[in-house]
Amino acid sequence: MVAIFIALAVLGGRLFYIQIFSASTLQLRAAEQWYRDLPLGARRGNIVDRNGVVMVESVPTYSVYVRPVAVTNPDEVATVLSRYLDISYQMAYNKATSRGASEWLVKMQVEKEPAMNIVAHRLDGVFLSQTYRRHYPLGTVGGQVFGMVSVDNRGQEGLESFYDNVLRGRDGRIATPSDLRGIPMRDGVDFFFPAIPGKDLRLNVDATIQNILQSTLAEALYEQQAVSVGGIVYCIQTGGIVASAAAPFFDMNDQPRDNVAELMAGIKNLPIVNVFEPGSTFKILTVAIAIEEGLVQEDEVFNCPGFRMIGGERVKCWKRKGHGSLTLAEGVMNSCNAVMMDLSQRIGVELYYEYLRRFGIGVKTGVDFRGESAGLVLPQRYVRPVDLARIGFGQAIATSPIQFVSAISAIVGDGILRTPQFVTEIPQAGANVRPNVRGTRVVSRETSRRMRELLYNVVDAGSGKHSRVDGFQIGGKTGTAQKYEDGIIAQGKYISSFIAFLSVDGVARYTVFLYVDQPSRNGYYGSIVAAPYVGQIFAQMIDYLNLSADANLVTAPQPLRTVPSVSQLPLFSAVARLRAEGFFVQVSGDGLTALGTFPASGTQLGKGSPVVIRT
């Protein structure tokens, strides 16, 4: 009796466990045997710009399946499917007759018309389920921001990947009762589990400004015969990324999926994921640190003989003959390396690196985008005085474009460093992505004001004149950096850049950064290669945003001046002749004789326009 009691107790306990604790699992296993599922794809959320313009949407498509055990006429199935799905008869026939699996996926993302034609034939063993594909109403516009999705609607690049869990939603299914062979039971009841659509994203990106940027980049790529041209438009007051792209790019509705190299080259948002040596544009940071720390006065006079001896090494200024005596403002306007070396030595390694960390140089910005680079910064303990001198004028350091734009925008934007952000809102969730982002103060308002004034001067009277828009305050800085290949300088290869900001009513509003990777047609100075395109972008933005010109900044039309021929003149005579005509003169090369100019002699330019003498 004891043995029987124990046996009954064990049996009862087991039955209790099965009935109570394992019931749902066993029911599910039973359903897997008696039901066949068809997935119902969830509609992926739309992506809209800051004005609500739809830039990415999901349109319905269908997936076609075959269950061989339920096929009664494989020849008819193969004929119909091959006709409407653009596949071979043999492939369709093999799917319809192979018993290697209970169900075969024949094709995904079938458009509505061929799908409905298949349904009209009422083929036994052929089933359709609803799915979605991505559609891009604006074609190429914003493609590198969105990234791409896989054929099963999973984010692979860009915002599609970063916000995949928000956009994706949850798939549903239809469960059809079937016998053990998988043949549907005609008197069974189907179960429908609806898909839950994904949520939409609202961006800081403006579709029109994104189009302005991409059109200008494409123009620069063609005119400069460059490897790549990239750019960012950034809202200084919010940290919102208004536009970002790098040419070349492709139509998102015609992605080159059969060419992986072309696909990856055209889909990556290089201003976010790449790094580059900034060159002279980095001098903005050096000057800002020196002003903030009270280490320089604007009326102080420097002397540039064309080099500095630092730690026993001779470090050259870009103008090998030297700039002579010049003030801080002239040093910024002429982009004098010697002035920047003096300032960096006053600042010192420890303080300079403290500011690099404060500006966010060498660390990721936290932008909502996968693949962001932290940049390349020499560890502080290894920095010699000569290294600091080079960092001071933008060499021996590398940043990502978005990191650099964020730092410069903080300097000119009242000293507040903000986190760059593509997405501003998830409407269905009723939530901002990063509410109340106040930013961090990195320099004082006074330092910011003084930096704006110095950079206005570069555009009004210096190398940035080609970016000027009459009636508006624009400040900026040109940059030209040598490229490195396998750790050494690649001779004759440069990245030319220009970073500028637009002020409205005295407040810095937008930053535009544009770089040209390996220009090969019109020289390589940022003043010639990059600045004009930034001016185009600002002019079109001003028109689009309907901004009013400041009457105090409008200048009377001035007659154009002709670039004179200075070929074969001694360098000092060529410089004097061009300056006498009112041009801003730059020199390329180490020779003592002028070989020509860019733009070429005979070109009509406005007073103060940059002209480069080739020696």
C-alpha positions as CSV (number, residue, x, y, z in Angstrom):
1,M,0.0,0.0,0.0
2,V,2.9,2.4,0.8
3,A,4.4,1.6,-2.6
4,I,1.1,2.1,-4.4
5,F,0.5,5.4,-2.5
6,I,4.0,6.7,-3.5
7,A,3.4,5.7,-7.1
8,L,0.0,7.5,-7.1
9,A,1.5,10.5,-5.5
10,V,4.3,10.7,-8.1
11,L,1.8,10.2,-10.9
12,G,-0.5,12.8,-9.5
13,G,2.3,15.2,-9.1
14,R,3.4,14.7,-12.6
15,L,-0.1,15.1,-14.0
16,F,-0.5,18.3,-11.9
17,Y,2.8,19.7,-13.3
18,I,1.8,18.8,-16.9
19,Q,-1.7,20.2,-16.6
20,I,-0.8,23.4,-14.7
21,F,2.8,24.3,-15.4
22,S,3.4,22.8,-18.9
23,A,0.0,23.3,-20.4
24,S,0.8,26.3,-22.5
25,T,4.1,24.8,-23.8
26,L,2.4,21.5,-24.7
27,Q,-0.5,23.4,-26.4
28,L,2.0,25.3,-28.4
29,R,3.7,22.1,-29.5
30,A,0.4,20.6,-30.4
31,A,-0.5,23.7,-32.4
32,E,2.8,23.4,-34.3
33,Q,1.7,19.9,-35.4
34,W,-1.8,20.8,-36.3
35,Y,-1.4,24.4,-37.7
36,R,0.7,25.9,-40.4
37,D,1.7,29.5,-40.0
38,L,2.1,32.3,-42.6
39,P,3.9,35.4,-41.3
40,L,2.3,38.9,-41.7
41,G,5.0,41.5,-42.0
42,A,4.7,44.6,-39.8
43,R,4.6,47.9,-41.5
44,R,7.9,49.7,-40.8
45,G,7.5,53.2,-39.5
46,N,7.9,56.2,-41.8
47,I,10.7,58.7,-41.6
48,V,9.7,62.3,-42.0
49,D,11.7,65.5,-42.0
50,R,11.4,68.3,-39.5
51,N,8.4,69.8,-41.5
52,G,6.6,66.5,-41.8
53,V,7.7,65.7,-45.4
54,V,7.7,61.9,-45.9
55,M,11.3,60.9,-46.9
56,V,10.9,57.1,-46.3
57,E,7.7,55.1,-46.3
58,S,6.6,51.4,-46.5
59,V,4.4,50.2,-49.3
60,P,2.6,46.8,-49.2
61,T,4.1,43.8,-51.0
62,Y,3.6,40.1,-50.7
63,S,5.6,36.9,-50.1
64,V,4.7,33.8,-52.1
65,Y,5.0,30.4,-50.5
66,V,4.4,26.8,-51.7
67,R,3.5,23.8,-49.6
68,P,4.3,20.8,-51.8
69,V,2.0,18.3,-49.9
70,A,-0.9,20.6,-50.7
71,V,-0.1,21.1,-54.4
72,T,-2.5,19.1,-56.7
73,N,-1.2,20.3,-60.1
74,P,2.6,21.1,-59.9
75,D,2.7,21.9,-63.7
76,E,0.1,24.6,-63.4
77,V,1.7,26.0,-60.3
78,A,5.1,26.2,-62.0
79,T,3.6,27.8,-65.1
80,V,1.7,30.5,-63.2
81,L,4.5,31.3,-60.8
82,S,7.2,31.5,-63.4
83,R,4.9,33.9,-65.5
84,Y,4.2,36.4,-62.7
85,L,7.3,36.1,-60.5
86,D,9.9,36.4,-63.3
87,I,11.5,33.1,-62.2
88,S,12.3,30.0,-64.2
89,Y,9.7,27.3,-64.7
90,Q,12.1,24.6,-63.4
91,M,12.8,26.5,-60.2
92,A,9.0,26.9,-59.6
93,Y,8.4,23.3,-60.4
94,N,11.1,22.1,-58.0
95,K,9.6,24.2,-55.2
96,A,6.2,22.7,-55.9
97,T,7.3,19.1,-55.9
98,S,10.2,19.0,-53.4
99,R,9.2,17.3,-50.1
100,G,12.5,18.3,-48.4
101,A,10.6,20.9,-46.4
102,S,6.9,21.4,-45.5
103,E,6.9,24.9,-47.0
104,W,9.1,26.8,-49.4
105,L,9.4,30.6,-49.8
106,V,9.3,31.3,-53.5
107,K,9.8,35.0,-53.6
108,M,9.6,38.1,-51.3
109,Q,8.4,41.6,-51.9
110,V,6.1,40.8,-54.8
111,E,4.2,43.8,-56.0
112,K,0.4,43.9,-55.8
113,E,-0.5,43.3,-59.4
114,P,1.4,40.1,-60.0
115,A,0.3,38.9,-56.5
116,M,-3.4,39.4,-57.3
117,N,-2.9,37.6,-60.6
118,I,-1.6,34.6,-58.8
119,V,-4.5,34.7,-56.3
120,A,-6.9,34.7,-59.2
121,H,-5.7,31.3,-60.3
122,R,-6.7,29.7,-57.0
123,L,-3.7,27.4,-57.0
124,D,-3.8,24.6,-54.4
125,G,-0.7,24.7,-52.2
126,V,0.2,28.3,-53.0
127,F,-0.1,30.9,-50.3
128,L,0.5,34.6,-50.0
129,S,1.3,36.7,-47.0
130,Q,1.5,40.5,-46.8
131,T,4.9,42.1,-46.4
132,Y,6.3,45.6,-47.0
133,R,9.2,47.2,-48.9
134,R,10.8,50.6,-48.4
135,H,10.0,53.4,-50.8
136,Y,11.9,56.7,-51.1
137,P,9.7,59.5,-52.5
138,L,12.7,61.9,-52.9
139,G,15.0,59.4,-54.6
140,T,18.6,60.2,-53.7
141,V,17.8,62.8,-51.1
142,G,18.8,61.7,-47.6
143,G,19.8,58.1,-48.5
144,Q,23.0,58.1,-46.5
145,V,21.1,59.4,-43.5
146,F,18.5,56.7,-43.6
147,G,20.7,53.8,-44.6
148,M,19.1,50.7,-45.9
149,V,17.1,47.7,-44.9
150,S,17.4,44.0,-45.7
151,V,14.9,42.2,-47.9
152,D,13.1,41.1,-44.8
153,N,12.8,44.8,-43.6
154,R,15.6,44.7,-40.9
155,G,17.7,47.9,-40.6
156,Q,21.3,47.4,-41.9
157,E,22.8,50.9,-42.1
158,G,22.2,54.5,-40.8
159,L,19.1,55.5,-38.9
160,E,17.3,52.3,-40.1
161,S,19.8,50.3,-38.1
162,F,20.2,52.7,-35.1
163,Y,16.4,52.9,-34.6
164,D,15.5,49.4,-35.9
165,N,13.6,48.5,-32.7
166,V,11.5,51.6,-33.0
167,L,10.8,51.4,-36.7
168,R,10.4,47.6,-37.1
169,G,7.2,46.9,-35.3
170,R,6.1,43.2,-34.6
171,D,5.1,40.7,-37.2
172,G,1.8,38.9,-37.0
173,R,0.7,35.6,-38.5
174,I,-2.2,33.5,-39.9
175,A,-2.5,30.0,-38.4
176,T,-4.3,27.5,-40.7
177,P,-5.4,24.1,-39.3
178,S,-3.8,21.2,-41.3
179,D,-3.4,17.5,-41.0
180,L,-0.2,15.8,-40.2
181,R,0.9,16.0,-43.8
182,G,0.4,19.7,-43.9
183,I,-2.7,19.7,-46.0
184,P,-5.2,22.4,-44.9
185,M,-8.4,21.1,-43.3
186,R,-11.3,22.6,-45.1
187,D,-13.6,22.7,-42.1
188,G,-10.9,24.1,-39.7
189,V,-10.9,27.7,-38.3
190,D,-8.0,30.0,-39.2
191,F,-6.5,32.2,-36.4
192,F,-5.4,35.7,-37.2
193,F,-2.7,37.5,-35.1
194,P,-2.4,41.0,-36.5
195,A,0.9,42.7,-37.0
196,I,1.8,45.7,-34.9
197,P,3.2,48.5,-37.1
198,G,6.5,50.3,-36.2
199,K,6.6,53.9,-35.0
200,D,7.5,56.9,-37.2
201,L,10.6,59.1,-36.8
202,R,10.7,62.8,-37.1
203,L,14.1,64.2,-38.0
204,N,16.0,67.4,-37.5
205,V,16.9,67.0,-41.2
206,D,15.2,69.4,-43.6
207,A,14.4,67.7,-46.9
208,T,14.9,70.9,-48.9
209,I,18.2,71.8,-47.3
210,Q,19.4,68.1,-47.6
211,N,18.6,68.4,-51.4
212,I,20.5,71.8,-51.5
213,L,23.5,70.1,-49.9
214,Q,23.5,67.0,-52.1
215,S,23.1,69.0,-55.3
216,T,26.0,71.2,-54.4
217,L,28.2,68.2,-53.4
218,A,27.4,66.6,-56.8
219,E,28.4,69.8,-58.6
220,A,31.7,70.1,-56.6
221,L,32.5,66.4,-57.3
222,Y,32.2,66.9,-61.0
223,E,33.9,70.3,-61.2
224,Q,36.8,69.4,-59.0
225,Q,37.2,65.8,-60.3
226,A,37.5,64.7,-56.7
227,V,37.4,61.2,-55.1
228,S,34.6,62.3,-52.8
229,V,33.0,65.5,-51.5
230,G,31.1,65.6,-48.2
231,G,29.3,68.1,-46.1
232,I,27.1,68.8,-43.1
233,V,24.6,71.5,-42.2
234,Y,24.2,71.9,-38.5
235,C,21.8,73.9,-36.3
236,I,24.0,75.7,-33.8
237,Q,21.2,76.5,-31.3
238,T,19.8,72.9,-31.0
239,G,22.5,70.5,-32.1
240,G,20.2,69.2,-34.8
241,I,21.8,67.8,-38.0
242,V,19.9,69.5,-40.8
243,A,21.7,67.8,-43.6
244,S,24.6,65.3,-44.1
245,A,25.9,63.5,-47.2
246,A,29.0,62.6,-49.2
247,A,29.0,62.4,-53.0
248,P,28.8,60.2,-54.9
249,F,25.4,58.7,-54.0
250,F,22.7,56.8,-55.7
251,D,18.9,56.7,-56.1
252,M,17.6,54.8,-53.1
253,N,14.8,53.3,-55.2
254,D,17.4,51.7,-57.5
255,Q,20.1,50.4,-55.1
256,P,23.0,48.5,-56.7
257,R,22.5,45.4,-54.7
258,D,24.4,43.4,-57.2
259,N,27.5,45.5,-56.7
260,V,28.5,45.4,-53.0
261,A,31.5,47.8,-53.4
262,E,29.3,50.4,-55.1
263,L,26.5,49.8,-52.6
264,M,28.7,50.3,-49.5
265,A,30.5,53.3,-51.0
266,G,27.3,55.1,-51.8
267,I,25.3,54.3,-48.6
268,K,27.9,55.2,-45.9
269,N,27.4,58.6,-44.3
270,L,31.1,59.6,-44.4
271,P,30.8,62.9,-42.5
272,I,29.7,60.7,-39.5
273,V,31.9,57.6,-39.8
274,N,35.2,58.9,-41.4
275,V,38.1,60.7,-39.9
276,F,40.4,63.3,-41.5
277,E,43.2,65.7,-40.6
278,P,41.5,69.0,-40.4
279,G,44.4,71.3,-41.3
280,S,44.0,75.0,-40.9
281,T,40.3,74.9,-39.9
282,F,41.6,73.5,-36.6
283,K,43.3,76.8,-35.9
284,I,39.9,78.1,-34.6
285,L,40.3,75.9,-31.5
286,T,43.8,77.1,-30.8
287,V,42.9,80.7,-31.0
288,A,39.7,80.2,-28.9
289,I,41.8,78.5,-26.1
290,A,44.3,81.3,-26.1
291,I,41.7,84.0,-25.9
292,E,39.7,82.1,-23.2
293,E,42.8,81.7,-21.1
294,G,43.9,85.4,-21.6
295,L,47.2,84.3,-23.4
296,V,46.9,86.7,-26.3
297,Q,45.7,90.2,-27.1
298,E,44.1,91.1,-30.4
299,D,46.5,94.0,-31.0
300,E,49.5,91.9,-30.3
301,V,52.0,91.8,-33.2
302,F,53.6,88.5,-34.3
303,N,56.5,87.9,-36.7
304,C,56.4,85.1,-39.2
305,P,59.7,84.4,-41.1
306,G,58.2,81.3,-42.6
307,F,59.1,78.9,-39.8
308,R,59.7,78.3,-36.1
309,M,62.4,76.3,-34.4
310,I,60.8,74.1,-31.8
311,G,62.6,71.4,-29.8
312,G,65.5,71.6,-32.2
313,E,63.2,71.0,-35.3
314,R,62.4,73.5,-38.0
315,V,58.6,73.6,-38.5
316,K,57.5,75.5,-41.6
317,C,54.6,77.9,-42.1
318,W,52.5,77.1,-45.2
319,K,53.9,80.4,-46.7
320,R,57.6,79.4,-46.8
321,K,58.7,83.0,-47.4
322,G,56.9,84.1,-44.3
323,H,54.0,86.6,-43.5
324,G,56.2,89.2,-41.8
325,S,54.6,91.2,-39.1
326,L,50.9,90.6,-38.4
327,T,48.3,90.9,-35.7
328,L,46.2,88.1,-34.3
329,A,43.3,89.0,-36.7
330,E,45.7,89.0,-39.6
331,G,47.2,85.8,-38.4
332,V,43.7,84.2,-38.5
333,M,42.8,85.8,-41.9
334,N,46.1,84.7,-43.4
335,S,46.0,81.3,-41.7
336,C,49.6,81.8,-40.4
337,N,51.1,78.6,-38.9
338,A,53.8,80.5,-37.0
339,V,51.1,82.5,-35.0
340,M,49.4,79.2,-34.1
341,M,52.6,77.6,-33.1
342,D,53.3,80.5,-30.7
343,L,49.8,80.3,-29.2
344,S,50.0,76.5,-28.7
345,Q,53.4,76.8,-26.9
346,R,51.9,79.4,-24.6
347,I,49.0,77.1,-23.9
348,G,51.1,74.1,-23.1
349,V,50.3,70.4,-23.5
350,E,48.4,69.9,-20.3
351,L,46.0,72.8,-20.8
352,Y,45.6,72.2,-24.5
353,Y,44.6,68.6,-23.9
354,E,42.2,69.7,-21.2
355,Y,40.4,71.8,-23.8
356,L,40.5,69.0,-26.4
357,R,38.6,66.9,-23.9
358,R,36.3,69.8,-23.2
359,F,35.5,70.3,-26.9
360,G,34.9,66.6,-27.4
361,I,37.9,66.0,-29.6
362,G,39.0,62.4,-29.4
363,V,35.7,61.0,-28.1
364,K,32.5,60.1,-29.8
365,T,29.9,62.9,-29.8
366,G,27.0,60.5,-29.0
367,V,25.2,61.2,-32.3
368,D,22.3,58.8,-32.9
369,F,24.1,56.9,-35.7
370,R,26.1,53.7,-35.9
371,G,29.7,53.7,-36.8
372,E,30.7,57.1,-35.5
373,S,34.5,57.5,-35.1
374,A,36.2,59.0,-32.0
375,G,39.0,60.4,-34.1
376,L,42.7,60.0,-33.6
377,V,44.5,61.9,-30.9
378,L,48.1,61.3,-29.8
379,P,48.1,60.2,-26.1
380,Q,49.0,63.2,-24.0
381,R,52.0,61.5,-22.3
382,Y,53.7,61.2,-25.7
383,V,53.2,64.7,-26.9
384,R,56.4,66.8,-27.4
385,P,56.5,70.5,-27.9
386,V,56.9,70.0,-31.7
387,D,53.9,67.7,-31.7
388,L,51.8,70.3,-29.9
389,A,53.0,73.0,-32.5
390,R,51.7,70.8,-35.3
391,I,48.4,70.1,-33.5
392,G,48.0,73.8,-33.0
393,F,47.7,74.3,-36.8
394,G,45.7,71.1,-37.5
395,Q,48.3,68.5,-38.2
396,A,49.1,65.3,-36.2
397,I,45.4,65.0,-35.1
398,A,42.3,63.6,-36.8
399,T,38.6,64.1,-36.1
400,S,35.4,63.0,-37.7
401,P,33.5,65.8,-39.5
402,I,30.6,65.7,-37.1
403,Q,32.9,65.9,-34.1
404,F,34.7,68.9,-35.6
405,V,31.4,70.7,-36.6
406,S,30.1,70.2,-33.1
407,A,33.2,71.7,-31.5
408,I,33.4,74.7,-33.9
409,S,29.6,75.3,-33.5
410,A,30.1,75.5,-29.7
411,I,32.9,78.1,-30.1
412,V,30.8,80.4,-32.2
413,G,27.5,79.5,-30.6
414,D,27.9,81.4,-27.3
415,G,30.3,78.7,-26.0
416,I,27.7,75.8,-25.6
417,L,28.7,72.3,-26.8
418,R,25.6,70.3,-27.8
419,T,25.1,66.6,-28.7
420,P,24.5,66.3,-32.5
421,Q,21.1,64.6,-33.2
422,F,19.4,63.3,-36.3
423,V,16.1,62.4,-34.7
424,T,14.0,64.9,-32.7
425,E,10.8,63.0,-32.1
426,I,8.9,59.7,-32.2
427,P,5.4,61.0,-32.8
428,Q,3.3,57.9,-31.9
429,A,5.2,57.7,-28.6
430,G,4.7,61.4,-27.9
431,A,8.3,61.7,-26.9
432,N,11.3,63.8,-27.8
433,V,14.4,61.6,-28.3
434,R,16.6,63.8,-26.1
435,P,14.4,66.3,-24.2
436,N,15.9,69.3,-22.6
437,V,19.4,69.0,-24.0
438,R,21.0,72.0,-22.4
439,G,24.6,71.4,-23.6
440,T,27.8,72.1,-21.8
441,R,29.7,75.4,-21.7
442,V,33.2,75.2,-23.1
443,V,34.2,78.8,-23.5
444,S,32.7,82.1,-22.3
445,R,30.2,84.2,-24.2
446,E,32.9,86.9,-24.6
447,T,35.4,84.5,-26.1
448,S,32.6,83.2,-28.5
449,R,31.8,86.8,-29.5
450,R,35.5,87.6,-30.2
451,M,35.9,84.4,-32.3
452,R,32.9,85.3,-34.4
453,E,34.4,88.7,-35.1
454,L,37.7,87.2,-36.2
455,L,36.0,84.7,-38.5
456,Y,33.7,87.3,-40.0
457,N,36.9,89.1,-41.0
458,V,38.1,85.9,-42.9
459,V,35.0,86.0,-45.1
460,D,34.7,89.8,-45.5
461,A,38.4,90.4,-46.3
462,G,40.3,87.1,-46.4
463,S,40.5,83.6,-47.9
464,G,36.8,82.9,-47.3
465,K,35.5,85.7,-49.5
466,H,34.0,83.3,-52.0
467,S,31.5,82.2,-49.4
468,R,30.2,85.7,-48.8
469,V,26.5,86.4,-49.3
470,D,25.7,90.1,-49.5
471,G,23.6,91.4,-46.6
472,F,24.4,88.6,-44.2
473,Q,27.0,87.9,-41.6
474,I,29.0,84.8,-42.4
475,G,32.2,83.8,-40.7
476,G,34.5,80.9,-41.6
477,K,37.9,79.4,-42.0
478,T,39.6,77.6,-44.9
479,G,41.6,74.4,-44.5
480,T,44.0,72.4,-46.6
481,A,45.4,69.1,-45.3
482,Q,47.8,66.6,-46.8
483,K,46.5,63.0,-47.0
484,Y,48.2,60.0,-45.5
485,E,48.5,56.5,-47.1
486,D,50.0,53.6,-45.2
487,G,51.1,56.0,-42.4
488,I,53.1,58.4,-44.6
489,I,52.2,61.6,-46.5
490,A,50.8,61.0,-49.9
491,Q,52.5,63.5,-52.1
492,G,50.2,65.7,-54.1
493,K,47.0,64.5,-52.4
494,Y,45.0,66.9,-50.3
495,I,41.7,67.4,-48.5
496,S,40.5,70.9,-49.0
497,S,37.8,72.2,-46.7
498,F,35.9,75.2,-45.5
499,I,33.8,75.6,-42.3
500,A,31.5,78.6,-42.0
501,F,28.6,79.8,-39.9
502,L,25.6,82.1,-40.7
503,S,24.5,84.6,-38.1
504,V,21.0,86.1,-38.2
505,D,20.2,89.1,-36.0
506,G,23.6,88.7,-34.3
507,V,23.0,85.0,-33.3
508,A,24.9,82.2,-34.9
509,R,22.3,79.9,-36.5
510,Y,23.8,77.4,-38.9
511,T,27.2,75.9,-39.5
512,V,28.1,74.5,-42.9
513,F,31.2,72.3,-43.3
514,L,32.3,71.1,-46.8
515,Y,35.4,69.1,-47.7
516,V,36.8,68.0,-51.1
517,D,38.8,64.8,-51.0
518,Q,41.6,64.9,-53.6
519,P,40.6,67.8,-55.9
520,S,42.4,67.4,-59.2
521,R,41.3,70.2,-61.5
522,N,41.5,73.6,-59.9
523,G,44.3,73.4,-57.3
524,Y,43.8,72.4,-53.7
525,Y,43.4,75.5,-51.6
526,G,40.2,75.5,-49.5
527,S,39.6,79.1,-50.4
528,I,39.3,78.1,-54.1
529,V,38.1,74.5,-54.0
530,A,35.6,74.5,-51.0
531,A,34.6,78.0,-50.0
532,P,32.6,78.9,-53.1
533,Y,30.3,75.9,-52.7
534,V,29.6,76.8,-49.0
535,G,28.6,80.2,-50.3
536,Q,26.2,78.5,-52.7
537,I,24.7,76.5,-49.9
538,F,24.2,79.5,-47.7
539,A,22.7,81.6,-50.5
540,Q,20.1,78.8,-51.3
541,M,19.3,78.3,-47.6
542,I,18.7,82.0,-47.1
543,D,16.3,82.1,-50.1
544,Y,14.5,78.9,-48.9
545,L,14.2,80.1,-45.3
546,N,13.1,83.5,-46.5
547,L,15.7,85.3,-44.3
548,S,15.9,89.1,-44.6
549,A,19.2,90.8,-45.4
550,D,20.6,93.4,-43.0
551,A,20.6,96.7,-44.7
552,N,23.8,97.6,-42.8
553,L,25.6,94.7,-44.4
554,V,24.5,95.3,-48.0
555,T,27.4,96.7,-50.1
556,A,27.2,98.6,-53.3
557,P,28.0,96.6,-56.5
558,Q,31.6,96.9,-57.3
559,P,33.2,96.5,-60.8
560,L,34.9,93.2,-61.5
561,R,38.6,93.3,-61.8
562,T,40.7,91.3,-64.3
563,V,43.4,88.9,-63.0
564,P,46.6,90.2,-64.6
565,S,49.2,87.9,-66.1
566,V,52.2,87.5,-63.7
567,S,53.8,84.5,-65.4
568,Q,57.6,84.5,-65.2
569,L,57.7,87.6,-62.9
570,P,59.7,87.4,-59.7
571,L,57.5,86.2,-56.9
572,F,57.6,89.5,-54.9
573,S,56.6,91.4,-58.1
574,A,53.7,89.0,-58.8
575,V,52.4,89.4,-55.3
576,A,52.7,93.2,-55.4
577,R,50.9,93.4,-58.8
578,L,48.0,91.2,-57.7
579,R,47.6,93.1,-54.4
580,A,47.6,96.3,-56.3
581,E,44.5,95.1,-58.2
582,G,42.9,94.4,-54.8
583,F,43.1,90.6,-54.7
584,F,43.8,88.4,-51.6
585,V,47.0,86.6,-52.6
586,Q,48.1,83.1,-51.7
587,V,51.3,81.3,-52.8
588,S,51.6,77.6,-53.7
589,G,55.1,76.2,-54.0
590,D,58.6,77.1,-52.9
591,G,59.9,78.8,-56.1
592,L,61.0,82.4,-56.5
593,T,59.3,82.9,-59.9
594,A,55.6,83.0,-60.6
595,L,54.5,80.3,-63.1
596,G,50.9,81.3,-63.3
597,T,47.8,81.9,-61.2
598,F,44.5,80.3,-60.3
599,P,42.1,81.5,-61.4
600,A,43.9,82.1,-64.7
601,S,44.9,85.5,-66.0
602,G,42.0,87.3,-67.7
603,T,39.4,86.0,-65.2
604,Q,37.0,88.6,-63.9
605,L,36.8,88.6,-60.0
606,G,35.5,90.9,-57.3
607,K,37.8,93.0,-55.2
608,G,39.3,90.9,-52.4
609,S,38.8,87.6,-54.1
610,P,41.5,84.9,-53.4
611,V,44.1,84.4,-56.2
612,V,46.7,81.7,-55.9
613,I,50.2,82.2,-57.4
614,R,51.8,78.9,-58.6
615,T,55.6,78.9,-58.3
